[in-house]
């Protein structure tokens, strides 16, 4: 479905991108990100011409450095393409935001944005390689995560997804980051960043199931259900119920009782 994005300014488009990301609306992100990039590029070129002719800058106000809009639009578009399985197209987006030093008139904030998107570009390349089953990049990706604590949870999500898809063991990764992930519980709940938080618990349960650790898988999916109920996350709840039902015949009576109790909470 085509979105009508006429007349929407850059900062509103940024908010739409963030909302679409939370909802896993990858097709919507592709449209919004492309519109944001084209809008900010036109704005940049117009202001370059005005500067060259000695005219005043546009009155159009941006809340962030212009570098941010170039980087954010292509970064989100690349993530959406990666989620949809268009890996080569995602790499093209990475190439667009990994070197933004060509932008004129940058201040300190702009230079910081250039540095950030250069670093995140390499990390997102590792993610695509992992999606394709290239586990040789895992050690390099882990080095990146160790130096970027705020990226640990989404990073472990990508690693779990790859391990599930390609059938390899990442127990050591989970063990290494167990303490940091546990410490993040409150952070992700209070900021309502439920998409990363619940997806991690759900994928961990799926991973244990694929690895044949059924009891761990069931206990983890019960934690996912409990968290989904608490945070009122319908998407996470539906996925967790589906996985539990798949494993129902292998549950203990205590596990089944806990599951039924959570279902009763929803019915009440």
C-alpha positions as CSV (number, residue, x, y, z in Angstrom):
1,X,0.0,0.0,0.0
2,X,1.4,3.4,-1.0
3,X,1.6,5.9,1.8
4,X,0.6,9.6,1.1
5,X,3.7,11.4,2.4
6,X,3.1,14.8,0.7
7,X,3.6,17.8,3.0
8,X,5.2,15.9,5.8
9,X,8.4,17.5,7.1
10,X,11.7,15.7,7.8
11,X,11.3,15.4,11.6
12,X,7.8,14.0,11.2
13,X,9.1,11.4,8.7
14,X,11.8,10.4,11.3
15,X,9.0,9.8,13.9
16,X,7.1,7.8,11.3
17,X,10.1,5.7,10.6
18,X,10.6,5.0,14.3
19,X,6.9,4.0,14.7
20,X,7.1,1.7,11.7
21,X,10.2,0.1,13.1
22,X,8.4,-0.7,16.4
23,X,5.6,-2.3,14.4
24,X,7.9,-4.3,12.1
25,X,6.3,-2.4,9.2
26,X,9.2,-3.0,6.8
27,X,7.4,-2.1,3.6
28,X,6.3,1.2,5.2
29,X,9.9,1.9,6.2
30,X,11.0,1.5,2.6
31,X,8.6,4.2,1.4
32,X,9.2,6.6,4.3
33,X,13.0,6.3,4.3
34,X,13.2,6.9,0.6
35,X,11.0,10.0,0.9
36,X,13.1,11.3,3.8
37,X,16.3,10.8,1.9
38,X,15.0,12.6,-1.2
39,X,13.5,15.5,0.9
40,X,16.7,16.1,2.8
41,X,18.9,15.8,-0.4
42,X,16.8,18.5,-2.1
43,X,17.0,20.7,1.0
44,X,20.8,20.2,1.1
45,X,21.3,21.0,-2.6
46,X,19.1,24.1,-2.5
47,X,21.0,25.5,0.5
48,X,24.3,24.8,-1.2
49,X,23.2,26.8,-4.2
50,X,22.0,29.7,-2.0
51,X,25.3,29.7,-0.1
52,X,27.2,29.8,-3.4
53,X,25.1,32.8,-4.6
54,X,25.5,34.7,-1.3
55,X,21.9,34.3,-0.4
56,X,20.5,33.5,3.0
57,X,19.9,29.9,4.1
58,X,16.4,28.4,4.0
59,X,14.1,29.1,6.9
60,X,13.3,25.3,7.1
61,X,14.3,24.1,10.6
62,X,15.8,20.7,11.4
63,X,16.0,19.4,14.9
64,X,19.2,17.5,14.2
65,X,22.3,17.8,12.1
66,X,21.6,17.3,8.4
67,X,24.0,14.3,8.5
68,X,21.6,12.5,10.9
69,X,18.8,12.5,8.3
70,X,21.0,11.2,5.5
71,X,22.3,8.5,7.8
72,X,19.1,7.6,9.6
73,X,17.0,7.3,6.4
74,X,19.4,4.9,4.6
75,X,20.2,3.0,7.8
76,X,16.5,2.2,8.4
77,X,15.9,1.4,4.7
78,X,18.9,-1.0,4.9
79,X,17.5,-2.7,8.0
80,X,14.1,-3.1,6.3
81,X,15.7,-4.6,3.2
82,X,17.7,-6.9,5.3
83,X,14.5,-8.0,7.2
84,X,12.8,-8.7,3.9
85,X,15.7,-10.7,2.7
86,X,17.1,-8.3,0.1
87,X,20.7,-8.5,1.2
88,X,22.4,-7.0,-1.8
89,X,20.1,-4.0,-1.8
90,X,20.7,-3.6,2.0
91,X,24.4,-3.5,1.2
92,X,23.8,-0.7,-1.2
93,X,22.2,1.3,1.6
94,X,25.1,0.7,3.8
95,X,27.4,2.1,1.2
96,X,25.3,5.3,1.2
97,X,25.7,6.0,4.9
98,X,29.1,4.5,5.8
99,X,31.0,7.6,4.5
100,X,29.0,10.8,5.0
101,X,32.0,13.0,5.2
102,X,31.2,14.6,1.8
103,X,28.5,16.7,3.4
104,X,29.5,20.4,3.6
105,X,29.1,22.7,6.5
106,X,29.2,20.2,9.3
107,X,29.5,21.2,12.9
108,X,30.7,19.0,15.8
109,X,27.3,17.2,16.0
110,X,27.5,16.4,12.3
111,X,31.0,15.0,12.6
112,X,29.9,12.8,15.5
113,X,27.0,11.5,13.3
114,X,29.5,10.7,10.5
115,X,31.6,8.7,12.9
116,X,28.5,6.9,14.3
117,X,27.2,5.8,10.9
118,X,30.6,4.7,9.8
119,X,30.9,2.4,12.7
120,X,27.3,1.1,12.5
121,X,27.8,0.4,8.8
122,X,30.4,-2.3,9.5
123,X,28.2,-3.8,12.2
124,X,25.3,-4.0,9.9
125,X,27.5,-5.7,7.3
126,X,28.2,-8.4,9.9
127,X,24.5,-8.8,10.5
128,X,23.8,-9.5,6.8
129,X,26.7,-12.0,6.7
130,X,25.2,-13.8,9.7
131,X,21.8,-13.9,8.0
132,X,23.5,-15.6,5.0
133,X,25.1,-18.1,7.3
134,X,28.7,-16.8,7.2
135,X,29.7,-17.5,10.8
136,X,33.3,-16.5,10.1
137,X,32.3,-12.9,10.9
138,X,30.9,-13.8,14.3
139,X,34.1,-13.2,16.3
140,X,34.5,-9.7,14.7
141,X,30.9,-8.9,15.4
142,X,31.4,-9.9,19.1
143,X,34.3,-7.5,19.4
144,X,32.0,-4.7,18.1
145,X,29.3,-5.7,20.7
146,X,31.8,-5.7,23.6
147,X,32.8,-2.1,22.8
148,X,29.2,-1.0,22.2
149,X,27.1,-2.1,25.2
150,X,23.9,-0.4,23.9
151,X,24.1,-2.7,20.9
152,X,24.3,-6.0,22.8
153,X,20.6,-6.8,23.0
154,X,19.8,-6.2,19.3
155,X,23.2,-7.8,18.4
156,X,22.3,-11.0,20.3
157,X,18.9,-11.0,18.6
158,X,20.6,-11.1,15.2
159,X,23.0,-13.8,16.4
160,X,20.1,-16.0,17.7
161,X,18.2,-15.5,14.5
162,X,21.2,-16.7,12.5
163,X,21.8,-19.6,14.8
164,X,18.2,-20.8,14.5
165,X,18.2,-20.4,10.7
166,X,21.5,-22.1,10.1
167,X,21.6,-24.5,13.1
168,X,24.7,-23.7,14.9
169,X,25.4,-23.3,18.7
170,X,25.8,-19.9,20.3
171,X,25.6,-21.0,24.0
172,X,29.0,-19.3,24.6
173,X,27.6,-16.0,23.3
174,X,24.5,-16.2,25.6
175,X,26.7,-17.1,28.6
176,X,29.1,-14.2,27.9
177,X,26.4,-11.6,27.8
178,X,24.0,-13.1,30.3
179,X,24.8,-10.6,33.0
180,X,24.5,-7.6,30.7
181,X,21.2,-8.8,29.3
182,X,19.8,-9.4,32.8
183,X,20.8,-5.9,33.8
184,X,18.9,-4.6,30.7
185,X,15.6,-6.0,31.9
186,X,14.5,-2.8,33.7
187,X,16.0,-0.5,31.0
188,X,13.9,-2.0,28.3
189,X,10.8,-2.2,30.3
190,X,10.8,1.4,31.6
191,X,11.5,2.7,28.1
192,X,8.8,0.5,26.6
193,X,11.3,-0.8,24.1
194,X,9.3,-4.0,24.1
195,X,10.2,-5.1,20.5
196,X,13.8,-5.8,21.3
197,X,13.1,-7.0,24.8
198,X,10.4,-9.6,24.1
199,X,11.9,-10.7,20.8
200,X,15.0,-11.6,22.6
201,X,13.2,-13.9,25.1
202,X,11.1,-15.4,22.3
203,X,14.1,-16.1,20.1
204,X,16.1,-17.5,23.0
205,X,13.2,-20.0,23.5
206,X,13.2,-20.9,19.9
207,X,16.9,-21.4,19.9
208,X,16.7,-23.8,22.9
209,X,14.0,-25.7,21.1
210,X,16.1,-26.1,17.9
211,X,19.1,-27.1,20.1
212,X,17.0,-29.9,21.7
213,X,16.9,-28.2,25.2
214,X,13.1,-28.5,25.4
215,X,12.8,-27.8,29.1
216,X,14.8,-24.6,28.8
217,X,12.7,-23.6,25.8
218,X,9.4,-24.1,27.6
219,X,10.6,-22.2,30.7
220,X,11.9,-19.3,28.5
221,X,8.7,-19.1,26.5
222,X,6.7,-18.9,29.8
223,X,8.9,-16.0,30.7
224,X,8.2,-14.5,27.3
225,X,4.4,-14.9,27.8
226,X,4.6,-13.4,31.3
227,X,6.5,-10.4,30.0
228,X,4.2,-9.9,27.1
229,X,1.2,-9.9,29.4
230,X,2.9,-7.4,31.8
231,X,3.9,-5.1,29.0
232,X,0.7,-5.6,27.0
233,X,2.5,-6.6,23.9
234,X,0.0,-8.5,21.7
235,X,2.5,-9.4,19.0
236,X,4.9,-11.0,21.4
237,X,2.1,-12.8,23.2
238,X,0.7,-14.4,19.9
239,X,4.1,-15.6,18.9
240,X,4.8,-17.0,22.3
241,X,1.5,-18.8,22.5
242,X,2.2,-20.4,19.1
243,X,5.5,-21.7,20.2
244,X,4.2,-23.0,23.5
245,X,1.4,-24.9,21.7
246,X,4.0,-26.5,19.5
247,X,5.8,-27.7,22.6
248,X,2.7,-28.4,24.7
249,X,3.1,-32.2,24.6
250,X,6.5,-32.0,26.2
251,X,5.5,-29.7,29.1
252,X,5.4,-30.7,32.8
253,X,2.2,-30.3,34.8
254,X,3.7,-27.3,36.6
255,X,4.6,-25.6,33.3
256,X,1.2,-26.3,31.9
257,X,-0.5,-24.9,35.0
258,X,1.6,-21.7,34.7
259,X,0.7,-21.4,31.1
260,X,-3.1,-21.8,31.8
261,X,-2.8,-19.3,34.6
262,X,-1.3,-16.7,32.2
263,X,-4.1,-17.4,29.7
264,X,-6.7,-16.8,32.5
265,X,-5.1,-13.4,33.2
266,X,-5.8,-12.5,29.6
267,X,-9.4,-13.7,29.8
268,X,-10.0,-11.8,33.0
